[in-house]
Each structure stands twice: as C-alpha cells, then as structure tokens.
Amino acid sequence: MMRIESFVLGPLQTNCYLLTNKDEESGKERGIIIDPGMNPKKLLERIANVHIEAILLTHAHFDHMGGVAEVREAAGCPVYIHDLEADWLTDPKKNGSARWPDATPPLTTEPAEYALDEGMTLKLIGETFKVMHTPGHSPGSVSFLNGKDLFSGDVLFRSSVGRTDLPGGRERDLFDSIRVKLYALPDDVTVYSGHGPKTSIGFEKVNNPYVRP
C-alpha cells in the first residue's frame, strides 16, 4: 500500500509530499516526490535510502520548486512539469523568486526532463497517476490523482482556493478548474493541498465559500 508522508518546507510553509511503496523483490522503498519546496534538508535525510523515481511539480512557483536542484542531484531522478511553465524553472522572474527578496534569493534549476499534459497517466512506484491540467493559480498548474488521493498544488485548499493575482493567474480559469474538474471527482477523494491541512472533495463542495458546485 502506498504511503504518503508530508514535509512542510521553506518560509512559505509549502507542503512537499513523499509517496513510497516497497519493492516486492528487493524490499527497498521506491518513491516519488511532489513539490520539493525550499530548504529540503528534512526531505533529503528521509530519502537517503529511498529509490526516487521522479519529482513531480504541480507548478513552478519558487516555494514549490526551490528544492528541485538539491533533490535531483541527491536522487538522480527526472523532473516532470507542464510545458506552459517549463521555462519558469530557469527564470527567477517567472518563478517569482526574484520578486520576493525577503523570502529567497533568485532561484533557478536545470530544465525538466519530461512534460506533463492533460489526461496523461504516469506509471511510477507501481502506481498510476492521472494528470489533470488545473490552471488558474498559474497557467501550468496540474493536479495528480491516484485512486482516492488528489494532490492539488495551490488550486484547492481546505475552505479556500489558490490566489490568482500573481503573473499568469486567472480567476475564471481557477474556478473552472475546481468546479468542472475537481468537483466532478467522488466526494470521498482526499485532497492534499500545497499549503495547509488536507481536505476532501465532498467537504469542499459543501463548505468552500469561494467555489460552489
């Protein structure tokens, strides 16, 4: 059974998720990382003996991609991101790190190895992850669905939604992403957000004050 661990990283308290399964033959842990945020020391210590197969980015804002270079170097794994934000990894102005000098120096990392797109399925750690393009917070924001677990980045939070006032953000797109795509999922899908506590689709459909079904 897949194990989900969360690490709260960096000055913006970003949720990084480590998903692991045990390899049946070797007994060794296989893992993927979603959004290795800034200052990933705790994460690096945890994955020292884990075979990391991929880093998946929900989007390329600096607080979500800040640890990519360190983690990729340590784990020797590829990075996946939506094409609309591929160049954000190499551009501090686009990923926002150049705009927040109080929080971080300008951040860059090498380009991603793989592009994500709507409807893709990723076969990793013996699991299947469906890629959902959920723009609005940023143009290339994606959510990852594995069974009844959804990793939503900064699209949907518990009783809240992602901000849309950053470059590339668009409120109408965000609301459409949530209402049309995420709220179409079963109520018992657990939502692991980019910040704050987890929630569920059913809870948000009833209680979220920003987007109603």
N, CA, C and O of each residue as an XYZ file, in Angstrom:
852
protein
N       0.841     -1.203      0.000
C       0.000      0.000      0.000
C       0.877      1.254      0.000
O       1.859      1.342      0.737
N       0.506      2.212     -0.835
C       1.302      3.429     -0.934
C       1.235      4.235      0.360
O       0.167      4.413      0.947
N       2.377      4.707      0.780
C       2.476      5.549      1.975
C       2.640      6.996      1.554
O       3.402      7.298      0.635
N       1.934      7.887      2.218
C       2.007      9.319      1.936
C       2.587     10.028      3.145
O       2.020      9.971      4.236
N       3.716     10.696      2.955
C       4.326     11.494      4.014
C       4.403     12.942      3.554
O       4.632     13.211      2.375
N       4.214     13.865      4.471
C       4.288     15.290      4.116
C       5.404     15.965      4.901
O       5.692     15.624      6.048
N       6.016     16.930      4.238
C       7.073     17.736      4.830
C       6.716     19.202      4.576
O       6.459     19.591      3.437
N       6.700     20.002      5.617
C       6.406     21.425      5.465
C       7.741     22.153      5.332
O       8.536     22.196      6.270
N       7.972     22.725      4.149
C       9.299     23.232      3.811
C       9.282     24.721      3.461
O       8.336     25.223      2.852
N      10.348     25.410      3.859
C      10.578     26.780      3.405
C       9.784     27.837      4.134
O       8.922     27.521      4.954
N      10.074     29.103      3.837
C       9.450     30.219      4.546
C       7.953     30.366      4.291
O       7.253     31.004      5.077
N       7.455     29.785      3.201
C       6.023     29.869      2.916
C       5.283     28.606      3.336
O       4.125     28.406      2.970
N       5.954     27.758      4.105
C       5.304     26.571      4.685
C       4.619     25.725      3.608
O       3.428     25.421      3.691
N       5.402     25.361      2.609
C       4.879     24.598      1.480
C       4.850     23.110      1.798
O       5.807     22.565      2.349
N       3.752     22.461      1.449
C       3.651     21.014      1.637
C       4.370     20.281      0.513
O       4.030     20.431     -0.661
N       5.362     19.491      0.886
C       6.020     18.570     -0.031
C       5.551     17.167      0.339
O       5.456     16.829      1.519
N       5.261     16.357     -0.667
C       4.767     15.010     -0.404
C       5.744     13.968     -0.934
O       6.224     14.052     -2.064
N       6.022     12.985     -0.083
C       6.821     11.822     -0.461
C       5.884     10.622     -0.490
O       5.282     10.266      0.522
N       5.769     10.003     -1.659
C       4.913      8.829     -1.826
C       5.809      7.623     -2.027
O       6.672      7.633     -2.905
N       5.618      6.580     -1.227
C       6.512      5.425     -1.300
C       5.742      4.116     -1.335
O       4.642      4.000     -0.795
N       6.348      3.141     -1.981
C       5.916      1.751     -1.975
C       7.142      0.880     -1.766
O       8.255      1.274     -2.113
N       6.944     -0.294     -1.204
C       8.037     -1.244     -1.057
C       8.138     -2.109     -2.316
O       7.132     -2.629     -2.800
N       9.337     -2.258     -2.834
C       9.562     -3.160     -3.957
C       9.437     -4.596     -3.451
O      10.110     -4.987     -2.498
N       8.575     -5.372     -4.094
C       8.286     -6.718     -3.609
C       9.507     -7.625     -3.627
O       9.658     -8.464     -2.739
N      10.369     -7.479     -4.602
C      11.521     -8.369     -4.713
C      12.654     -7.979     -3.764
O      13.180     -8.816     -3.030
N      13.019     -6.711     -3.789
C      14.176     -6.275     -3.001
C      13.808     -5.800     -1.601
O      14.654     -5.779     -0.707
N      12.544     -5.416     -1.406
C      12.143     -4.848     -0.131
C      12.545     -3.395      0.030
O      12.259     -2.782      1.059
N      13.203     -2.837     -0.974
C      13.659     -1.439     -0.922
C      12.507     -0.493     -1.229
O      11.621     -0.810     -2.021
N      12.533      0.656     -0.599
C      11.493      1.647     -0.851
C      11.699      2.330     -2.195
O      12.812      2.726     -2.543
N      10.615      2.460     -2.940
C      10.592      3.260     -4.170
C       9.712      4.471     -3.890
O       8.688      4.356     -3.217
N      10.112      5.637     -4.405
C       9.341      6.828     -4.081
C       9.270      7.831     -5.208
O      10.066      7.808     -6.147
N       8.295      8.714     -5.088
C       8.236      9.921     -5.900
C       8.011     11.099     -4.966
O       7.475     10.949     -3.868
N       8.424     12.259     -5.417
C       8.297     13.476     -4.618
C       7.448     14.475     -5.389
O       7.691     14.735     -6.567
N       6.458     15.025     -4.718
C       5.639     16.083     -5.302
C       5.999     17.393     -4.626
O       5.824     17.545     -3.417
N       6.499     18.336     -5.405
C       6.816     19.697     -4.955
C       7.872     19.761     -3.849
O       7.536     20.017     -2.693
N       9.140     19.533     -4.189
C      10.206     19.672     -3.193
C      10.496     21.139     -2.924
O      11.288     21.762     -3.631
N       9.863     21.682     -1.913
C       9.976     23.100     -1.613
C      11.358     23.491     -1.117
O      12.292     22.691     -1.154
N      11.476     24.704     -0.663
C      12.769     25.246     -0.274
C      13.284     24.610      1.019
O      12.515     24.118      1.844
N      14.615     24.639      1.166
C      15.274     24.124      2.375
C      14.864     22.679      2.660
O      14.286     22.395      3.709
N      15.158     21.768      1.733
C      14.626     20.407      1.847
C      15.472     19.452      2.691
O      15.487     18.252      2.417
N      16.167     19.948      3.698
C      17.059     19.093      4.479
C      16.322     17.893      5.063
O      16.811     16.766      4.974
N      15.149     18.120      5.662
C      14.393     17.018      6.266
C      14.036     15.962      5.223
O      14.100     14.762      5.489
N      13.665     16.423      4.048
C      13.310     15.503      2.970
C      14.523     14.700      2.518
O      14.434     13.487      2.327
N      15.650     15.371      2.348
C      16.862     14.689      1.891
C      17.305     13.615      2.878
O      17.772     12.549      2.477
N      17.157     13.896      4.159
C      17.501     12.894      5.171
C      16.579     11.680      5.049
O      17.025     10.539      5.175
N      15.314     11.930      4.807
C      14.342     10.830      4.740
C      14.568      9.938      3.512
O      14.369      8.725      3.579
N      14.983     10.539      2.397
C      15.083      9.759      1.156
C      16.469      9.175      0.923
O      16.752      8.663     -0.160
N      17.325      9.246      1.919
C      18.700      8.779      1.739
C      18.757      7.333      1.261
O      19.654      6.968      0.502
N      17.811      6.510      1.697
C      17.801      5.100      1.310
C      16.562      4.727      0.503
O      16.150      3.567      0.477
N      15.973      5.725     -0.153
C      14.797      5.504     -0.990
C      15.191      5.685     -2.453
O      15.893      6.636     -2.798
N      14.744      4.783     -3.302
C      14.982      4.947     -4.738
C      13.904      5.880     -5.290
O      12.763      5.465     -5.491
N      14.267      7.132     -5.533
C      13.312      8.119     -6.017
C      13.223      8.021     -7.539
O      14.222      8.164     -8.244
N      12.012      7.774     -8.032
C      11.817      7.590     -9.468
C      11.505      8.892    -10.200
O      11.734      8.986    -11.406
N      10.989      9.896     -9.495
C      10.619     11.142    -10.185
C      10.315     12.243     -9.186
O       9.939     11.994     -8.041
N      10.491     13.462     -9.655
C       9.971     14.657     -8.980
C       8.834     15.189     -9.845
O       9.029     15.494    -11.022
N       7.654     15.297     -9.258
C       6.500     15.849     -9.969
C       6.207     17.237     -9.417
O       6.099     17.420     -8.204
N       6.079     18.203    -10.300
C       5.780     19.574     -9.883
C       4.347     19.931    -10.250
O       3.939     19.806    -11.405
N       3.585     20.381     -9.248
C       2.231     20.862     -9.544
C       2.279     22.190    -10.280
O       1.389     22.499    -11.072
N       3.313     22.974    -10.020
C       3.563     24.231    -10.737
C       4.945     24.710    -10.337
O       5.607     24.090     -9.504
N       5.383     25.820    -10.933
C       6.792     26.212    -10.790
C       7.014     27.471     -9.981
O       8.030     28.138    -10.176
N       6.110     27.828     -9.078
C       6.423     28.928     -8.169
C       7.571     28.514     -7.254
O       7.716     27.337     -6.924
N       8.382     29.482     -6.850
C       9.651     29.184     -6.189
C       9.490     28.367     -4.924
O      10.362     27.563     -4.594
N       8.386     28.558     -4.204
C       8.231     27.831     -2.946
C       7.916     26.361     -3.170
O       7.982     25.565     -2.234
N       7.572     25.989     -4.406
C       7.298     24.587     -4.735
C       8.471     23.926     -5.466
O       8.649     22.712     -5.373
N       9.269     24.711     -6.187
C      10.385     24.134     -6.944
C      11.746     24.450     -6.337
O      12.770     24.074     -6.907
N      11.781     25.127     -5.201
C      13.043     25.603     -4.646
C      14.046     24.518     -4.302
O      15.252     24.762     -4.317
N      13.561     23.318     -3.991
C      14.462     22.234     -3.630
C      14.787     21.287     -4.765
O      15.465     20.282     -4.551
N      14.321     21.579     -5.964
C      14.500     20.652     -7.082
C      15.971     20.330     -7.326
O      16.331     19.162     -7.469
N      16.819     21.347     -7.376
C      18.224     21.111     -7.710
C      18.890     20.177     -6.702
O      19.599     19.247     -7.085
N      18.658     20.429     -5.406
C      19.285     19.593     -4.374
C      18.752     18.166     -4.412
O      19.514     17.204     -4.315
N      17.444     18.043     -4.555
C      16.840     16.710     -4.532
C      17.212     15.927     -5.793
O      17.515     14.736     -5.726
N      17.184     16.599     -6.929
C      17.535     15.911     -8.177
C      18.985     15.441     -8.144
O      19.291     14.339     -8.601
N      19.873     16.263     -7.609
C      21.282     15.868     -7.520
C      21.457     14.676     -6.580
O      22.215     13.751     -6.873
N      20.747     14.706     -5.445
C      20.888     13.630     -4.466
C      20.278     12.324     -4.962
O      20.822     11.245     -4.726
N      19.138     12.431     -5.656
C      18.387     11.236     -6.030
C      18.664     10.772     -7.454
O      18.396      9.618     -7.786
N      19.197     11.652     -8.301
C      19.465     11.292     -9.683
C      18.214     10.937    -10.462
O      18.213     10.004    -11.264
N      17.148     11.688    -10.219
C      15.855     11.362    -10.824
C      15.395     12.473    -11.771
O      15.861     13.608    -11.669
N      14.482     12.149    -12.689
C      13.965     13.166    -13.602
C      12.884     14.024    -12.963
O      12.308     13.673    -11.933
N      12.625     15.166    -13.608
C      11.616     16.127    -13.160
C      10.527     16.242    -14.218
O      10.809     16.251    -15.417
N       9.289     16.330    -13.764
C       8.132     16.488    -14.645
C       7.439     17.810    -14.330
O       7.232     18.149    -13.165
N       7.080     18.562    -15.392
C       6.326     19.803    -15.215
C       5.517     20.075    -16.481
O       5.875     19.606    -17.561
N       4.441     20.823    -16.351
C       3.642     21.181    -17.523
C       4.448     22.118    -18.422
O       5.190     22.975    -17.942
N       4.288     21.940    -19.729
C       5.056     22.719    -20.700
C       4.864     24.229    -20.555
O       5.782     24.999    -20.837
N       3.685     24.652    -20.122
C       3.427     26.089    -20.007
C       4.328     26.770    -18.978
O       4.467     27.993    -18.983
N       4.940     25.973    -18.092
C       5.840     26.551    -17.092
C       7.242     25.961    -17.172
O       8.025     26.082    -16.230
N       7.556     25.325    -18.291
C       8.879     24.708    -18.434
C      10.002     25.717    -18.238
O      11.003     25.416    -17.588
N       9.837     26.920    -18.802
C      10.911     27.910    -18.712
C      10.927     28.655    -17.376
O      11.842     29.438    -17.121
N       9.937     28.425    -16.531
C       9.931     29.068    -15.219
C      11.051     28.527    -14.333
O      11.545     29.232    -13.453
N      11.447     27.287    -14.562
C      12.490     26.691    -13.724
C      13.822     27.411    -13.884
O      14.635     27.420    -12.960
N      14.051     28.006    -15.035
C      15.325     28.671    -15.307
C      15.241     30.193    -15.227
O      16.221     30.882    -15.512
N      14.085     30.719    -14.843
C      13.865     32.169    -14.867
C      13.326     32.649    -13.516
O      12.155     32.424    -13.208
N      14.165     33.309    -12.703
C      13.722     33.761    -11.383
C      12.556     34.749    -11.425
O      11.777     34.830    -10.475
N      12.435     35.488    -12.505
C      11.302     36.412    -12.595
C       9.995     35.640    -12.767
O       8.982     35.982    -12.159
N      10.022     34.608    -13.590
C       8.802     33.847    -13.828
C       8.426     32.973    -12.639
O       7.245     32.855    -12.313
N       9.413     32.357    -11.982
C       9.055     31.514    -10.831
C       8.820     32.317     -9.554
O       8.454     31.759     -8.520
N       9.032     33.625     -9.634
C       8.679     34.509     -8.527
C       9.778     34.754     -7.523
O       9.633     35.627     -6.667
N      10.880     34.013     -7.594
C      11.919     34.181     -6.579
C      12.589     35.549     -6.650
O      13.076     36.056     -5.639
N      12.616     36.149     -7.841
C      13.208     37.475     -7.971
C      12.307     38.558     -7.381
O      12.760     39.672     -7.117
N      11.042     38.231     -7.177
C      10.080     39.214     -6.669
C       9.965     39.196     -5.146
O       9.364     40.099     -4.563
N      10.536     38.178     -4.494
C      10.380     38.011     -3.053
C      11.747     37.979     -2.369
O      12.109     36.956     -1.787
N      12.514     39.069     -2.422
C      13.870     39.052     -1.862
C      13.907     38.805     -0.357
O      14.917     38.331      0.164
N      12.825     39.119      0.346
C      12.807     38.868      1.787
C      12.692     37.380      2.105
O      13.048     36.944      3.199
N      12.190     36.599      1.137
C      11.969     35.175      1.377
C      13.063     34.295      0.784
O      13.342     33.210      1.294
N      13.684     34.772     -0.305
C      14.607     33.890     -1.009
C      15.510     34.671     -1.950
O      15.114     35.721     -2.456
N      16.716     34.175     -2.191
C      17.496     34.711     -3.303
C      16.897     34.207     -4.606
O      16.070     33.295     -4.579
N      17.286     34.771     -5.748
C      16.786     34.256     -7.031
C      17.117     32.774     -7.193
O      18.246     32.352     -6.941
N      16.125     31.986     -7.618
C      16.282     30.536     -7.733
C      16.155     30.078     -9.179
O      15.287     30.538     -9.920
N      17.034     29.167     -9.560
C      16.917     28.518    -10.864
C      17.316     27.052    -10.704
O      17.988     26.676     -9.743
N      16.892     26.244    -11.654
C      17.348     24.867    -11.727
C      17.365     24.454    -13.186
O      16.830     25.159    -14.042
N      17.967     23.333    -13.467
C      18.030     22.851    -14.843
C      16.628     22.520    -15.352
O      15.739     22.228    -14.553
N      16.418     22.561    -16.667
C      15.089     22.262    -17.211
C      14.619     20.863    -16.822
O      15.423     19.979    -16.526
N      13.297     20.684    -16.828
C      12.710     19.381    -16.541
C      12.984     18.408    -17.685
O      13.163     18.810    -18.835
N      13.012     17.132    -17.347
C      13.224     16.100    -18.365
C      11.946     15.748    -19.113
O      11.995     15.345    -20.275
N      10.797     15.899    -18.450
C       9.542     15.452    -19.051
C       8.452     16.502    -18.912
O       8.399     17.245    -17.931
N       7.573     16.547    -19.930
C       6.448     17.491    -19.943
C       5.159     16.777    -19.561
O       4.911     15.643    -19.973
N       4.355     17.454    -18.776
C       3.045     16.949    -18.371
C       1.961     17.585    -19.225
O       2.117     18.703    -19.716
N       0.854     16.858    -19.398
C      -0.271     17.415    -20.137
C      -1.556     16.765    -19.646
O      -1.535     15.693    -19.042
N      -2.662     17.423    -19.912
C      -3.981     16.954    -19.517
C      -4.228     15.521    -19.981
O      -4.000     15.175    -21.141
N      -4.700     14.695    -19.042
C      -5.085     13.338    -19.392
C      -3.973     12.314    -19.421
O      -4.239     11.127    -19.613
N      -2.737     12.735    -19.237
C      -1.629     11.784    -19.193
C      -1.780     10.848    -18.007
O      -2.368     11.215    -16.990
N      -1.256      9.649    -18.136
C      -1.137      8.750    -16.993
C       0.336      8.417    -16.796
O       1.040      8.075    -17.746
N       0.783      8.521    -15.574
C       2.160      8.233    -15.222
C       2.194      6.939    -14.426
O       1.459      6.775    -13.451
N       3.050      6.029    -14.849
C       3.230      4.764    -14.137
C       4.514      4.877    -13.323
O       5.615      4.804    -13.869
N       4.363      5.053    -12.019
C       5.508      5.257    -11.139
C       5.281      4.496     -9.836
O       4.142      4.383     -9.382
N       6.316      3.989     -9.245
C       6.329      3.225     -7.984
C       5.212      2.177     -7.925
O       4.657      1.908     -6.859
N       4.895      1.595     -9.074
C       3.848      0.589     -9.111
C       2.446      1.149     -9.026
O       1.491      0.401     -8.814
N       2.307      2.451     -9.189
C       1.017      3.128     -9.110
C       0.745      3.875    -10.415
O       1.642      4.079    -11.233
N      -0.510      4.275    -10.588
C      -0.901      5.063    -11.753
C      -1.386      6.429    -11.293
O      -2.252      6.529    -10.424
N      -0.833      7.465    -11.871
C      -1.203      8.843    -11.539
C      -1.790      9.514    -12.783
O      -1.149      9.562    -13.833
N      -2.996     10.021    -12.655
C      -3.629     10.752    -13.741
C      -3.280     12.231    -13.619
O      -3.384     12.810    -12.537
N      -2.871     12.834    -14.711
C      -2.523     14.252    -14.730
C      -3.752     15.063    -15.142
O      -4.350     14.819    -16.190
N      -4.115     16.024    -14.308
C      -5.229     16.924    -14.597
C      -4.682     18.347    -14.712
O      -4.121     18.872    -13.750
N      -4.837     18.965    -15.865
C      -4.409     20.355    -16.026
C      -5.445     21.239    -15.352
O      -6.598     21.294    -15.778
N      -5.028     21.933    -14.295
C      -5.954     22.738    -13.489
C      -5.429     24.167    -13.363
O      -5.017     24.578    -12.278
N      -5.439     24.928    -14.459
C      -4.882     26.284    -14.432
C      -5.734     27.249    -13.626
O      -6.868     26.950    -13.252
N      -5.159     28.406    -13.374
C      -5.863     29.467    -12.667
C      -4.947     30.130    -11.658
O      -4.754     31.345    -11.688
N      -4.379     29.327    -10.757
C      -3.356     29.865     -9.859
C      -2.124     30.227    -10.677
O      -1.484     31.253    -10.447
N      -1.808     29.371    -11.625
C      -0.756     29.626    -12.614
C      -1.160     28.890    -13.881
O      -1.965     27.962    -13.817
N      -0.623     29.280    -15.030
C      -1.110     28.703    -16.290
C      -0.825     27.215    -16.449
O      -1.581     26.514    -17.121
N       0.249     26.725    -15.843
C       0.603     25.325    -15.992
C       0.316     24.476    -14.773
O       0.859     23.378    -14.648
N      -0.519     24.955    -13.877
C      -0.836     24.178    -12.678
C      -1.484     22.850    -13.050
O      -2.365     22.792    -13.909
N      -1.036     21.788    -12.391
C      -1.641     20.479    -12.587
C      -1.950     19.870    -11.224
O      -1.359     20.232    -10.207
N      -2.901     18.928    -11.237
C      -3.205     18.112    -10.067
C      -2.956     16.660    -10.445
O      -3.118     16.272    -11.602
N      -2.562     15.862     -9.463
C      -2.263     14.451     -9.694
C      -3.252     13.589     -8.924
O      -3.404     13.747     -7.713
N      -3.919     12.683     -9.616
C      -4.915     11.815     -9.000
C      -4.426     10.375     -9.004
O      -4.092      9.818    -10.050
N      -4.389      9.789     -7.827
C      -4.056      8.367     -7.669
C      -5.156      7.724     -6.828
O      -5.186      7.888     -5.608
N      -6.056      6.996     -7.477
C      -7.160      6.384     -6.737
C      -8.019      7.434     -6.071
O      -8.635      8.262     -6.743
N      -8.063      7.403     -4.738
C      -8.859      8.364     -3.976
C      -7.996      9.448     -3.340
O      -8.412     10.097     -2.381
N      -6.799      9.642     -3.875
C      -5.896     10.683     -3.371
C      -5.592     11.690     -4.483
O      -5.159     11.316     -5.573
N      -5.824     12.963     -4.190
C      -5.585     14.037     -5.149
C      -4.560     15.003     -4.570
O      -4.695     15.464     -3.436
N      -3.535     15.302     -5.361
C      -2.513     16.273     -4.964
C      -2.739     17.516     -5.809
O      -2.446     17.527     -7.005
N      -3.267     18.571     -5.174
C      -3.854     19.694     -5.911
C      -2.961     20.915     -6.019
O      -3.368     21.918     -6.606
N      -1.745     20.859     -5.464
C      -0.914     22.063     -5.513
C      -1.620     23.234     -4.869
O      -2.218     23.097     -3.802
N      -1.554     24.399     -5.520
C      -2.170     25.605     -4.965
C      -3.503     25.934     -5.644
O      -3.887     27.101     -5.726
N      -4.201     24.918     -6.125
C      -5.506     25.135     -6.756
C      -6.614     25.158     -5.717
O      -7.402     26.102     -5.659
N      -6.670     24.107     -4.892
C      -7.751     23.961     -3.911
C      -7.158     23.690     -2.546
O      -6.311     22.811     -2.387
N      -7.613     24.460     -1.549
C      -7.215     24.283     -0.159
C      -8.455     23.972      0.684
O      -9.583     24.048      0.198
N      -8.234     23.629      1.928
C      -9.354     23.446      2.840
C     -10.057     24.785      3.053
O      -9.480     25.715      3.616
N     -11.291     24.873      2.606
C     -12.126     26.082      2.732
C     -11.500     27.300      2.061
O     -11.773     28.434      2.455
N     -10.668     27.074      1.057
C     -10.049     28.196      0.360
C      -9.604     27.746     -1.028
O      -9.736     26.578     -1.395
N      -9.077     28.698     -1.784
C      -8.584     28.410     -3.132
C      -7.286     29.170     -3.350
O      -6.934     30.053     -2.568
N      -6.584     28.824     -4.406
C      -5.322     29.479     -4.710
C      -5.507     30.921     -5.147
O      -6.536     31.283     -5.717
N      -4.510     31.734     -4.876
C      -4.566     33.134     -5.287
C      -4.398     33.239     -6.801
O      -3.782     32.382     -7.433
N      -4.947     34.286     -7.356
C      -4.892     34.458     -8.812
C      -4.294     35.800     -9.211
O      -4.385     36.205    -10.370
N      -3.680     36.495     -8.247
C      -3.147     37.826     -8.525
C      -1.669     37.810     -8.893
O      -1.062     38.871     -9.041
N      -1.078     36.624     -9.042
C       0.307     36.524     -9.475
C       0.361     36.450    -11.000
O      -0.644     36.121    -11.629
N       1.510     36.747    -11.607
C       1.597     36.704    -13.070
C       1.143     35.353    -13.634
O       1.592     34.296    -13.191
N       0.258     35.412    -14.606
C      -0.259     34.195    -15.211
C      -1.486     33.636    -14.540
O      -2.094     32.697    -15.055
N      -1.873     34.192    -13.394
C      -3.066     33.731    -12.696
C      -4.331     34.277    -13.348
O      -4.316     35.351    -13.948
N      -5.426     33.527    -13.225
C      -6.690     33.957    -13.814
C      -7.835     33.344    -13.013
O      -7.977     32.123    -12.951
N      -8.638     34.193    -12.408
C      -9.688     33.722    -11.504
C     -10.692     32.815    -12.210
O     -11.077     31.780    -11.666
N     -11.115     33.185    -13.396
C     -12.113     32.381    -14.096
C     -11.584     30.975    -14.373
O     -12.313     29.993    -14.233
N     -10.310     30.885    -14.766
C      -9.716     29.572    -15.018
C      -9.650     28.741    -13.743
O      -9.911     27.538    -13.767
N      -9.301     29.382    -12.631
C      -9.212     28.667    -11.366
C     -10.569     28.086    -10.974
O     -10.670     26.913    -10.613
N     -11.612     28.916    -11.048
C     -12.941     28.454    -10.667
C     -13.421     27.346    -11.597
O     -14.071     26.400    -11.153
N     -13.105     27.458    -12.882
C     -13.474     26.400    -13.825
C     -12.725     25.102    -13.511
O     -13.304     24.017    -13.566
N     -11.449     25.216    -13.186
C     -10.666     24.026    -12.856
C     -11.269     23.287    -11.664
O     -11.368     22.060    -11.660
N     -11.668     24.055    -10.661
C     -12.230     23.436     -9.457
C     -13.622     22.891     -9.720
O     -13.916     21.740     -9.395
N     -14.471     23.707    -10.303
C     -15.880     23.313    -10.475
C     -16.033     22.189    -11.501
O     -16.762     21.225    -11.265
N     -15.352     22.311    -12.632
C     -15.555     21.372    -13.738
C     -14.746     20.084    -13.557
O     -15.231     18.997    -13.871
N     -13.529     20.203    -13.056
C     -12.658     19.022    -12.982
C     -12.602     18.416    -11.575
O     -12.855     17.223    -11.406
N     -12.274     19.227    -10.572
C     -12.080     18.657     -9.245
C     -13.386     18.273     -8.579
O     -13.476     17.210     -7.964
N     -14.405     19.122     -8.689
C     -15.692     18.793     -8.068
C     -16.410     17.659     -8.788
O     -17.408     17.144     -8.282
N     -15.926     17.267     -9.947
C     -16.506     16.107    -10.639
C     -15.980     14.795    -10.066
O     -16.492     13.727    -10.404
N     -14.971     14.859     -9.208
C     -14.425     13.663     -8.584
C     -15.340     13.197     -7.450
O     -16.137     13.986     -6.943
N     -15.239     11.935     -7.046
C     -16.073     11.443     -5.939
C     -15.848     12.232     -4.647
O     -14.753     12.736     -4.396
N     -16.892     12.330     -3.842
C     -16.822     13.107     -2.608
C     -15.756     12.593     -1.644
O     -15.215     13.365     -0.852
N     -15.449     11.290     -1.706
C     -14.510     10.729     -0.740
C     -13.056     10.801     -1.195
O     -12.186     10.181     -0.582
N     -12.788     11.540     -2.248
C     -11.398     11.771     -2.648
C     -10.741     12.728     -1.653
O     -11.256     13.815     -1.391
N      -9.616     12.318     -1.110
C      -8.856     13.158     -0.192
C      -7.981     14.121     -0.982
O      -7.321     13.726     -1.944
N      -7.979     15.383     -0.574
C      -7.220     16.419     -1.269
C      -6.007     16.813     -0.425
O      -6.144     17.299      0.698
N      -4.830     16.594     -0.986
C      -3.579     17.000     -0.353
C      -3.121     18.286     -1.040
O      -2.681     18.272     -2.190
N      -3.233     19.389     -0.312
C      -3.001     20.712     -0.896
C      -1.542     21.148     -0.767
O      -0.752     20.545     -0.041
N      -1.215     22.213     -1.494
C       0.133     22.748     -1.458
C       0.484     23.480     -0.186
O       1.661     23.687      0.108
N      -0.526     23.877      0.577
C      -0.333     24.530      1.873
C      -1.496     24.130      2.772
O      -2.616     23.935      2.300
N      -1.227     24.010      4.050
C      -2.305     23.764      4.997
C      -2.739     22.311      5.071
O      -2.101     21.439      4.482
N      -3.838     22.043      5.801
C      -4.270     20.671      6.059
C      -4.957     20.039      4.854
O      -5.402     20.726      3.935
N      -5.029     18.726      4.885
C      -5.747     18.016      3.825
C      -7.249     18.211      4.002
O      -7.715     18.613      5.069
N      -7.991     17.923      2.950
C      -9.440     18.067      2.973
C     -10.024     16.984      2.073
O      -9.341     16.016      1.741
N     -11.272     17.142      1.680
C     -11.893     16.181      0.765
C     -12.758     16.934     -0.237
O     -13.179     18.064      0.011
N     -13.014     16.294     -1.364
C     -13.865     16.918     -2.376
C     -15.255     17.169     -1.810
O     -15.826     18.240     -2.016
N     -15.796     16.198     -1.106
C     -17.132     16.368     -0.537
C     -17.213     17.527      0.438
O     -18.182     18.286      0.417
N     -16.210     17.674      1.292
C     -16.195     18.781      2.251
C     -16.166     20.113      1.528
O     -16.894     21.037      1.890
N     -15.321     20.218      0.500
C     -15.190     21.493     -0.200
C     -16.450     21.852     -0.980
O     -16.810     23.026     -1.055
N     -17.115     20.879     -1.551
C     -18.340     21.164     -2.304
C     -19.407     21.769     -1.402
O     -20.229     22.567     -1.855
N     -19.396     21.392     -0.131
C     -20.393     21.897      0.821
C     -19.925     23.163      1.516
O     -20.729     24.059      1.774
N     -18.635     23.250      1.825
C     -18.153     24.283      2.737
C     -17.264     25.356      2.129
O     -17.056     26.397      2.751
N     -16.731     25.133      0.928
C     -15.820     26.126      0.385
C     -16.586     27.384     -0.009
O     -17.484     27.318     -0.849
N     -16.245     28.540      0.587
C     -17.026     29.757      0.312
C     -16.725     30.402     -1.025
O     -17.444     31.308     -1.445
N     -15.672     29.953     -1.709
C     -15.251     30.604     -2.944
C     -15.814     29.937     -4.200
O     -16.121     30.613     -5.182
N     -15.947     28.620     -4.163
C     -16.420     27.902     -5.346
C     -17.488     26.892     -4.923
O     -17.208     25.964     -4.165
N     -18.698     27.078     -5.414
C     -19.773     26.127     -5.188
C     -19.930     25.246     -6.419
O     -19.599     25.670     -7.527
N     -20.429     24.025     -6.243
C     -20.621     23.126     -7.390
C     -21.531     23.740     -8.441
O     -21.796     23.117     -9.469
